[in-house]
């Protein structure tokens, strides 16, 4: 380790609290990232790594895009900040909302901007409750989400998040949130004679009936569950979900924080199944991570209530509609459209998935390889025939991750599920190298399978 990196780590340990804070883990696997270029990150000790998860699923345009830095600098020189509260606006925010209205689902025409996904989640919860209250149904306040769903870590978003490891240190969770099973094709057990997708969707109907439709405000779901392990639903799942939401007058709200702006091979995740939501949230790729920005989009029927409600929608953030974030987003949307990120993600994702299957599918401890667009997951199991998992104490995923880092690949895990979502601009040569590194790392930790 270089003295430069060592000195930085000493100061880091002395003064910085990290997200997902675990001091021992941090000391054992610490990186200090100092530069990025395309799909490559450079550590302070001079070693290069492939950015296997686009930062945190967000740097879709790759690192070092000067046009995004220039957009931020130009806006900062002109108008660095202004409030977006009622009575104030700015040209960048207006243009961004107008731009999004032309590229989201046809029914979504109005937008509120936040600083990221967690704020966007809470915005959706509060807006759904406001909507039903103004409609004369204040009892409709519950949120149904899913196991393995990730929606952020504010108290509200954490309560919707369906990954139990996020809960224990902060209980009790906010009341009014409940979870149904994920439509997890590899592990969901449905009913004999019923399509797994329909059976998983019907879990929503059963939950609505148990709770009482008059108490349920919204169903909240990622089109593809990202942090939960890249879980791609069966094709008949979301069409059935839409039917159920319509039947019981429940808002369908989709979390497009990871899937939005081309990651899945289409501009928006639910477009794969021809379904439109009532409300969406987005973040991450809207600026490729170059500036913290997120938001909520709502249908015209919700917007009409928002405009005419007798009570003010008392919801706000200091940095809502931040002019610099909106300017960066506008320039980033140019890149996404001009370089056709949805098409790139579709082709490169299929290429990566084929490579992973060719290299790893026959391994006795590789249970499932899955993906949609440029989102892939490799799930490791103790027994392939029974799908039995390794004991958590074995830390198989962590060991493979460490082996991959030694070879120059950095990403994230969900237990023993290895997640991959490199920048959309990643060249095929680096996609090949990702496959090689993971195959070599699996062989190191689990043997070659012979």
C-alpha positions, 0 to 999 in steps of 0.5 A, spaced: 500 500 500 502 506 498 504 511 503 499 516 500 493 511 500 495 509 507 495 516 510 488 517 507 485 511 510 488 513 517 484 520 516 478 516 514 478 512 520 479 517 524 473 522 522 469 519 516 462 515 518 461 510 512 454 508 509 453 501 511 458 502 516 462 496 518 469 498 521 472 492 521 470 490 514 472 497 511 479 496 514 480 489 511 477 491 504 478 499 503 479 502 497 480 510 496 478 511 489 481 517 486 479 517 478 475 514 473 475 513 466 469 510 462 468 503 466 474 504 470 476 506 477 483 508 479 484 506 487 489 511 490 495 505 490 495 506 483 491 499 481 485 499 476 478 496 477 472 495 472 466 498 475 462 492 475 456 496 478 456 503 475 458 506 482 451 504 485 447 502 479 448 509 477 454 511 473 450 509 466 454 514 462 461 512 465 466 516 469 470 522 466 464 525 462 467 532 461 460 534 458 457 533 464 462 537 468 461 542 463 454 543 464 454 543 472 460 548 471 456 553 466 449 552 471 453 554 477 456 560 474 449 562 472 445 560 478 448 555 483 442 555 487 435 557 488 429 555 492 424 550 488 418 552 493 411 555 491 412 561 487 419 560 485 422 556 479 428 556 474 429 554 467 433 548 468 427 545 472 422 547 467 426 544 461 427 537 465 420 536 467 418 538 460 423 533 457 421 527 462 414 528 460 416 526 453 420 520 455 416 517 460 410 513 460 404 516 456 400 517 463 405 520 467 406 528 465 408 531 472 414 531 476 417 533 483 424 533 484 428 530 490 436 529 491 435 521 490 431 515 491 430 515 498 427 522 498 423 519 492 420 513 496 417 518 501 415 523 496 411 517 493 408 515 500 406 521 502 403 523 495 399 517 495 396 518 502 394 525 500 391 523 494 386 518 498 385 523 503 383 528 498 378 523 495 375 522 501 378 515 503 383 517 509 383 510 511 387 508 504 394 509 507 397 502 507 403 500 502 404 493 500 411 492 498 415 485 496 421 481 500 427 483 496 425 490 494 430 495 496 427 502 496 432 506 500 433 507 508 430 513 510 425 511 516 419 510 511 423 507 505 426 502 510 420 500 512 418 499 505 424 495 503 423 488 504 431 486 506 430 484 513 437 486 514 436 493 514 431 493 520 433 490 526 438 496 529 432 501 527 426 498 529 420 499 530 418 500 523 413 505 520 406 502 521 402 501 515 407 497 511 407 490 509 410 485 504 408 480 500 413 474 496 417 476 491 416 473 484 423 470 484 423 465 479 428 461 481 425 460 488 418 462 488 413 456 490 406 458 487 400 453 486 400 447 482 397 448 475 398 456 476 403 460 472 408 462 477 407 469 475 400 469 476 401 466 483 406 471 485 401 477 483 395 473 486 399 474 493 398 482 492 390 480 491 390 476 497 394 481 501 389 487 499 383 482 501 386 481 508 388 488 509 381 491 506 382 494 500 379 500 503 385 501 507 391 500 502 393 506 498 399 503 493 403 497 491 410 499 490 415 495 486 421 495 482 420 492 475 426 488 476 429 488 483 436 490 483 439 490 490 435 484 492 439 480 487 437 482 480 430 478 480 427 479 473 419 477 474 415 472 469 412 476 463 405 475 466 407 478 473 406 485 472 400 485 467 396 481 472 398 486 478 395 492 474 389 488 473 389 487 481 390 494 482 385 497 478 380 492 481 381 494 488 382 501 486 390 501 489 395 505 486 401 502 482 407 505 484 414 503 480 421 504 483 425 505 477 431 508 481 435 502 478 431 500 471 429 507 469 433 511 463 435 505 459 438 500 464 434 494 462 434 495 455 428 499 454 427 506 457 423 504 463 422 497 466 415 496 465 415 497 458 417 490 457 410 488 459 406 493 456 404 496 463 403 503 465 404 505 473 400 511 476 406 513 479 414 512 478 420 514 482 427 515 479 434 517 481 441 514 479 441 514 472 438 521 471 444 524 472 449 518 471 451 520 478 454 526 477 449 530 481 444 527 487 438 528 483 431 524 483 424 525 483 417 522 482 412 522 476 405 522 477 399 521 472 394 526 470 389 524 475 393 524 481 396 531 479 389 534 478 387 532 485 394 535 487 392 542 484 385 542 487 386 539 494 383 543 499 389 542 503 396 544 501 401 538 499 405 540 505 411 536 502 418 539 500 426 539 500 431 544 500 434 541 494 428 540 490 429 542 483 436 544 484 438 548 478 445 544 477 442 537 478 437 539 473 442 542 468 446 536 469 440 531 468 438 535 461 445 534 458 445 526 461 439 525 457 442 528 451 447 522 452 442 517 453 438 518 447 443 520 442 448 514 444 441 510 444 442 507 451 436 502 451 439 499 445 446 498 448 444 495 454 439 490 451 445 488 446 451 488 451 446 485 457 445 479 452 452 479 450 454 479 458 449 474 460 451 469 454 458 469 457 456 468 464 452 462 462 457 459 457 463 460 463 459 458 469 452 455 468 455 448 468 459 449 475 455 445 481 455 451 485 452 456 480 445 455 481 442 461 477 444 466 472 439 471 470 438 478 468 435 483 463 438 488 459 445 490 463 443 487 469 445 480 471 446 476 477 449 470 479 447 466 485 451 461 488 448 455 492 451 449 496 447 444 492 444 445 485 439 440 485 435 442 491 437 450 491 440 449 498 444 455 500 451 455 503 451 457 511 451 465 511 458 463 516 461 461 510 461 468 506 462 464 499 459 471 496 464 475 500 470 470 498 468 471 491 468 478 491 475 479 494 478 474 489 474 478 484 477 485 487 484 482 487 483 481 479 481 488 478 473 487 478 469 491 483 462 490 484 456 489 490 453 482 493 446 480 496 449 475 500 451 469 495 448 473 489 454 476 485 450 483 482 453 486 475 451 492 472 457 496 469 456 502 465 452 502 459 458 505 455 462 499 457 466 496 451 465 488 449 472 487 451 471 489 458 465 485 458 469 479 456 474 480 462 468 481 467 466 474 465 474 471 465 475 474 472 468 472 475 470 465 472 477 465 475 474 467 482 469 462 482 474 457 481 479 459 486 473 459 492 469 453 490 474 449 485 473 448 478 467 443 478 470 437 476 
